[in-house]
Amino acid sequence: MATGTAARTAGTAGTASTARTTTAVAAAAAAAAAAEVGAGAAAFGSRRAGARGGRLRRTVLAALVAAAVVVPVSAAASGHAPAPAAVVFAEDVSPQSRYAANRANLTEAIRMAEDADRAGRADRLRAMAAAGTAQFLTFDGRGRGRAVEVFGDLETAERIAVLVPGSDTTLDTYERFRSGAASLQQRLRAGHQRSAVVAWLGYDTPGTVSTTVLTAGRADDAAAGLGPFLNRLASMAAPGARLSLLCHSYGSVVCARTATGPAVGDVVLFGSPGTGAGSVRELPTTARVWAGRGGADWIAGVPHVRLGGLGFGTDPVDPAFGARAFAAGAGGHSDYLKPGTRSLDALAAIVLGAPPVEEAGHA
């Protein structure tokens, strides 16, 4: 094995194919699972003020109608896509050994998808393999999939951005998530060479067209994994490295439930439907909390109510929430990390510790 630490594969199925998988992956090293971008709803119908039932109906309809009108981004479902079990690492395994193990796992996942005539999934996994240079701390190709990918040199990084995506982010839609992470890394390197971006698809994101996107259930599960991951990540980076948690759309619901340690200096909510919290004071973090929304982001039309476990309450860009407001430009819901945008400049400035341009009327 590439590392002296023993690695085990989990959940072998007993078939000849799985046996081959276990051998191939164990020979490289070890790993586990994690990650998500985009979620939402837009404004719908009636302005009638009044009964709680009417408000609840508007909340549900706003989300579902928006999901139907905004073209769904999920690719063909791959709920039963074959793949090897994720590799399990001991705590002290180095990032380089994890990368090697997960490249082997990814290669085997491609082979299994081809053998099962899942050409679409195989093609998407080949794109993720990035000619053998991809750096995955975690990769699990089963079902909708999970992945945690590093852009840059994690072990020397002094500034690290952790991206948490929103709804409908899976291995079948991973390329859009990856392109945003790569764009942010390029922008960060222009201001500070020793920087890195971690694309954290460490959870099962809700579907945009689903009732789960209106509740915090998936976010609670994700937060239970994200908090410990952030602690481990800090130990892999340069001493004293500062982490920033960048949370898009439903990802902001995840971050609002994640307990962060002292290494996390900033939590940034963008394109957020709300967090379920009434104010920054309710969040389990001592980090600075920022919020921004693009001028053309349809999520501005989401009703900011919370009734019976549905909806996420106070708008994070509302001054009453108490977040620091940054100027996110004129872009739409999927534009925050596009090269050349005001939002990308602002996010990079926050990660690098430089004050971004704040929205007019906010301190």
Wavefront OBJ file of the C-alpha trace (Angstrom):
o trace
v 0.000 0.000 0.000
v 1.092 3.579 -0.678
v 0.789 4.366 3.032
v 1.813 2.331 6.072
v -1.699 2.659 7.466
v -3.999 -0.244 6.721
v -7.129 0.539 4.721
v -10.304 -1.461 4.544
v -13.134 -1.422 2.036
v -16.638 -1.352 3.452
v -19.758 -3.210 2.407
v -18.481 -5.838 -0.062
v -21.296 -7.677 -1.829
v -19.693 -11.057 -2.334
v -19.791 -11.110 -6.132
v -16.744 -11.704 -8.299
v -16.938 -8.117 -9.530
v -16.955 -6.747 -5.988
v -14.030 -8.937 -5.026
v -11.994 -7.497 -7.898
v -13.030 -4.024 -6.786
v -11.937 -4.582 -3.195
v -8.519 -5.818 -4.253
v -7.914 -2.976 -6.707
v -8.941 -0.219 -4.330
v -7.287 -1.607 -1.182
v -3.988 -1.800 -3.018
v -3.862 1.988 -3.327
v -4.819 3.271 0.198
v -8.112 4.330 1.920
v -11.136 6.812 2.034
v -14.759 7.623 2.984
v -17.685 9.690 1.862
v -19.007 13.295 1.555
v -20.961 16.753 -0.464
v -23.675 19.686 -2.746
v -24.782 23.580 -5.161
v -28.137 25.142 -6.101
v -31.701 24.837 -4.530
v -34.816 26.646 -4.506
v -38.082 28.194 -5.348
v -39.524 31.400 -6.785
v -42.500 33.604 -6.019
v -45.948 32.251 -6.715
v -49.461 33.605 -6.938
v -51.688 35.228 -4.399
v -50.877 38.224 -2.262
v -53.684 37.538 0.138
v -52.560 38.192 3.646
v -54.149 36.143 6.325
v -54.557 32.641 7.513
v -51.585 30.475 8.302
v -52.886 27.772 5.989
v -52.772 30.192 3.053
v -49.211 31.209 3.865
v -48.119 27.608 4.120
v -49.778 26.835 0.790
v -47.929 29.723 -0.830
v -44.615 28.518 0.575
v -45.062 25.018 -0.809
v -46.408 26.197 -4.148
v -43.655 28.779 -4.550
v -41.023 26.095 -4.274
v -42.735 23.537 -6.460
v -43.785 25.947 -9.193
v -40.312 27.462 -9.354
v -38.834 24.011 -9.627
v -41.121 23.304 -12.572
v -40.497 26.649 -14.290
v -36.757 26.852 -13.700
v -35.494 24.026 -15.869
v -34.561 21.098 -13.609
v -30.807 20.591 -13.645
v -30.602 16.998 -12.515
v -29.295 14.546 -15.074
v -30.693 11.077 -15.676
v -31.206 9.343 -12.353
v -28.438 6.982 -11.347
v -29.937 5.678 -8.134
v -28.662 2.157 -8.748
v -25.389 2.951 -10.495
v -22.849 0.218 -9.698
v -19.591 1.228 -8.041
v -17.124 -0.065 -5.461
v -17.634 0.726 -1.804
v -15.900 3.847 -0.564
v -12.519 3.271 1.034
v -12.193 3.869 4.772
v -9.134 5.751 6.003
v -7.472 5.916 9.372
v -7.279 9.453 10.767
v -3.552 9.916 10.115
v -3.540 9.001 6.417
v -2.017 11.826 4.366
v -3.945 13.719 1.682
v -1.645 12.318 -1.016
v -2.428 8.739 0.004
v -6.136 9.527 0.049
v -5.905 10.999 -3.444
v -4.197 7.856 -4.752
v -6.737 5.532 -3.157
v -9.685 7.462 -4.495
v -8.238 7.647 -8.006
v -8.104 3.850 -7.928
v -11.688 3.726 -6.646
v -12.814 6.105 -9.383
v -11.103 4.037 -12.076
v -12.898 0.932 -10.837
v -16.220 2.789 -10.726
v -15.759 3.693 -14.397
v -15.096 0.054 -15.282
v -18.157 -1.143 -13.361
v -20.385 1.463 -14.999
v -19.156 0.375 -18.439
v -19.751 -3.300 -17.622
v -23.302 -2.440 -16.548
v -23.950 -0.472 -19.774
v -24.243 2.810 -17.847
v -22.457 4.816 -20.517
v -23.678 8.181 -19.254
v -22.415 7.592 -15.732
v -19.124 6.211 -17.073
v -18.612 9.345 -19.180
v -19.276 11.630 -16.227
v -16.878 9.672 -14.028
v -14.196 9.855 -16.722
v -14.580 13.641 -16.697
v -14.122 13.598 -12.924
v -10.955 11.519 -13.251
v -9.290 14.534 -14.922
v -6.552 12.491 -16.611
v -5.365 11.080 -13.306
v -4.704 14.427 -11.633
v -7.897 14.803 -9.568
v -7.441 15.120 -5.806
v -10.321 13.475 -3.961
v -10.246 13.234 -0.195
v -13.445 11.217 -0.512
v -15.101 9.456 -3.407
v -18.156 7.194 -3.392
v -19.579 6.366 -6.803
v -22.607 4.450 -5.555
v -26.081 5.823 -6.245
v -26.237 9.624 -6.469
v -22.659 9.657 -5.169
v -20.516 11.739 -2.861
v -17.167 13.404 -3.427
v -14.801 15.814 -1.690
v -12.282 17.291 -4.121
v -9.312 19.561 -3.440
v -8.111 22.274 -5.814
v -4.622 23.508 -4.974
v -2.006 22.271 -2.500
v -3.937 21.569 0.682
v -0.900 20.786 2.809
v 0.705 24.209 2.254
v -2.499 26.249 2.044
v -2.942 29.152 4.451
v -6.354 30.174 3.123
v -8.923 27.495 2.354
v -12.441 27.882 0.995
v -14.860 24.997 1.573
v -17.754 25.072 -0.910
v -21.045 23.499 0.180
v -23.516 23.038 -2.690
v -27.296 23.084 -2.828
v -29.997 20.883 -4.279
v -29.591 18.482 -7.188
v -25.815 18.298 -6.900
v -24.835 14.686 -7.586
v -22.139 12.859 -9.516
v -24.337 13.279 -12.594
v -24.314 17.086 -12.237
v -20.874 17.330 -10.648
v -19.165 19.164 -13.492
v -20.979 22.441 -12.802
v -19.970 22.236 -9.115
v -16.378 21.485 -10.057
v -16.188 24.369 -12.527
v -17.255 26.809 -9.813
v -14.617 25.456 -7.425
v -11.912 25.690 -10.099
v -12.955 29.245 -10.939
v -12.711 30.268 -7.288
v -9.289 28.648 -6.926
v -7.933 30.545 -9.920
v -9.237 33.788 -8.450
v -7.744 33.035 -5.026
v -4.327 32.170 -6.452
v -4.235 35.559 -8.152
v -4.321 37.131 -4.699
v -2.543 34.517 -2.583
v -0.520 31.591 -3.917
v -0.908 29.445 -0.816
v -4.644 28.936 -1.106
v -6.920 25.991 -1.813
v -10.565 25.219 -2.471
v -12.378 22.130 -1.218
v -15.553 21.167 -3.079
v -17.576 19.327 -0.413
v -20.285 17.110 -1.836
v -20.479 15.198 1.418
v -24.222 14.672 1.701
v -27.268 13.529 -0.231
v -28.610 16.793 -1.580
v -32.379 17.180 -1.901
v -33.983 17.258 -5.315
v -35.150 20.665 -6.521
v -38.521 19.110 -7.360
v -39.176 17.478 -3.992
v -40.624 18.155 -0.579
v -37.218 17.529 1.038
v -35.908 20.834 -0.346
v -38.439 22.631 1.865
v -37.269 21.045 5.117
v -34.034 20.860 7.108
v -33.816 17.052 7.289
v -31.051 16.644 4.717
v -29.227 19.660 6.170
v -29.216 18.183 9.676
v -27.679 14.958 8.359
v -25.102 16.905 6.346
v -24.111 19.152 9.249
v -23.343 16.116 11.396
v -20.637 15.171 8.887
v -19.448 18.625 7.863
v -18.451 19.788 11.352
v -15.997 16.930 12.049
v -14.709 17.182 8.469
v -13.759 20.836 9.007
v -11.796 19.890 12.114
v -9.879 17.196 10.216
v -9.299 19.524 7.279
v -7.615 22.122 9.482
v -5.121 19.495 10.643
v -4.219 18.629 7.020
v -3.402 22.207 6.017
v -0.547 24.556 6.898
v -0.274 25.436 10.599
v -2.674 28.239 11.450
v -4.565 27.944 8.159
v -7.802 29.921 8.071
v -10.922 28.271 6.680
v -13.940 29.940 5.107
v -17.236 28.114 4.647
v -18.980 29.176 1.415
v -22.572 27.980 1.263
v -24.788 28.186 -1.803
v -28.574 27.893 -1.799
v -29.710 24.848 0.235
v -26.062 24.577 1.288
v -26.682 27.636 3.463
v -29.212 25.577 5.430
v -26.463 22.984 5.966
v -23.921 25.566 7.105
v -26.398 27.191 9.473
v -26.571 23.889 11.347
v -22.846 23.132 11.337
v -20.848 23.714 14.499
v -17.554 25.299 13.467
v -14.310 25.421 15.417
v -11.838 28.308 15.709
v -10.181 27.520 12.363
v -13.305 28.716 10.520
v -13.098 32.492 10.301
v -15.964 33.224 7.911
v -19.285 31.654 6.951
v -20.732 33.016 3.707
v -24.368 32.476 2.670
v -25.222 33.236 -0.954
v -28.307 32.519 -3.017
v -29.899 31.421 0.248
v -33.588 30.552 0.694
v -33.135 31.180 4.438
v -31.414 29.104 7.074
v -34.103 28.180 9.579
v -32.520 30.599 12.066
v -33.977 33.962 12.976
v -30.618 35.690 13.259
v -26.859 35.202 13.211
v -26.915 34.853 16.996
v -28.691 31.503 16.642
v -25.985 29.934 14.463
v -23.505 27.486 16.092
v -20.420 29.456 15.077
v -18.218 32.287 16.305
v -17.120 33.080 12.740
v -18.083 36.239 10.899
v -21.265 35.587 8.916
v -21.791 37.166 5.488
v -24.793 37.150 3.167
v -25.263 38.220 -0.444
v -27.679 37.723 -3.315
v -27.360 38.502 -7.015
v -29.756 41.004 -8.534
v -31.244 38.416 -10.922
v -31.408 35.516 -8.460
v -34.958 34.119 -8.542
v -34.578 32.836 -4.993
v -35.377 36.375 -3.837
v -39.021 35.461 -4.476
v -39.102 32.637 -1.941
v -41.538 33.420 0.910
v -39.453 33.799 4.065
v -41.755 31.965 6.423
v -41.358 28.889 8.580
v -44.472 26.909 9.425
v -44.778 23.340 10.655
v -41.218 22.464 9.670
v -41.602 23.851 6.141
v -39.621 26.866 4.940
v -36.531 28.576 6.349
v -37.696 31.853 7.857
v -35.711 35.097 7.938
v -33.952 36.173 4.751
v -30.171 36.198 5.438
v -29.754 39.436 3.438
v -32.348 41.174 5.616
v -30.509 43.528 8.018
v -32.589 42.026 10.841
v -30.729 38.736 10.369
v -27.488 40.439 11.365
v -25.113 39.144 8.690
v -22.507 41.320 6.987
v -23.914 42.073 3.544
v -21.555 41.899 0.555
v -22.224 43.138 -2.957
v -23.001 40.099 -5.129
v -23.538 41.888 -8.435
v -26.351 41.466 -10.914
v -26.075 37.727 -11.604
v -28.557 34.895 -11.267
v -28.794 31.882 -8.994
v -26.076 29.897 -10.758
v -23.716 32.790 -11.501
v -21.952 33.455 -8.186
v -18.724 31.631 -9.076
v -18.478 32.588 -12.729
v -15.173 34.208 -13.788
v -15.230 37.978 -13.992
v -18.286 38.455 -11.798
v -18.568 40.857 -8.897
v -19.775 37.999 -6.718
v -16.642 35.918 -7.378
v -14.438 38.892 -6.507
v -16.355 39.416 -3.259
v -16.188 35.756 -2.235
v -12.450 35.627 -2.937
v -11.896 38.809 -0.921
v -13.661 37.295 2.086
v -11.592 34.100 1.887
v -8.359 36.089 1.593
v -9.245 38.328 4.517
v -9.669 41.506 2.479
v -12.874 43.510 3.021
v -15.263 43.016 0.087
v -17.470 45.792 -1.237
v -20.541 45.900 0.982
v -24.065 46.539 -0.187
v -25.257 50.126 0.165
v -27.196 50.697 3.344
v -25.417 47.987 5.349
v -22.652 48.527 7.844
l 1 2 3 4 5 6 7 8 9 10 11 12 13 14 15 16 17 18 19 20 21 22 23 24 25 26 27 28 29 30 31 32 33 34 35 36 37 38 39 40 41 42 43 44 45 46 47 48 49 50 51 52 53 54 55 56 57 58 59 60 61 62 63 64 65 66 67 68 69 70 71 72 73 74 75 76 77 78 79 80 81 82 83 84 85 86 87 88 89 90 91 92 93 94 95 96 97 98 99 100 101 102 103 104 105 106 107 108 109 110 111 112 113 114 115 116 117 118 119 120 121 122 123 124 125 126 127 128 129 130 131 132 133 134 135 136 137 138 139 140 141 142 143 144 145 146 147 148 149 150 151 152 153 154 155 156 157 158 159 160 161 162 163 164 165 166 167 168 169 170 171 172 173 174 175 176 177 178 179 180 181 182 183 184 185 186 187 188 189 190 191 192 193 194 195 196 197 198 199 200 201 202 203 204 205 206 207 208 209 210 211 212 213 214 215 216 217 218 219 220 221 222 223 224 225 226 227 228 229 230 231 232 233 234 235 236 237 238 239 240 241 242 243 244 245 246 247 248 249 250 251 252 253 254 255 256 257 258 259 260 261 262 263 264 265 266 267 268 269 270 271 272 273 274 275 276 277 278 279 280 281 282 283 284 285 286 287 288 289 290 291 292 293 294 295 296 297 298 299 300 301 302 303 304 305 306 307 308 309 310 311 312 313 314 315 316 317 318 319 320 321 322 323 324 325 326 327 328 329 330 331 332 333 334 335 336 337 338 339 340 341 342 343 344 345 346 347 348 349 350 351 352 353 354 355 356 357 358 359 360 361 362 363
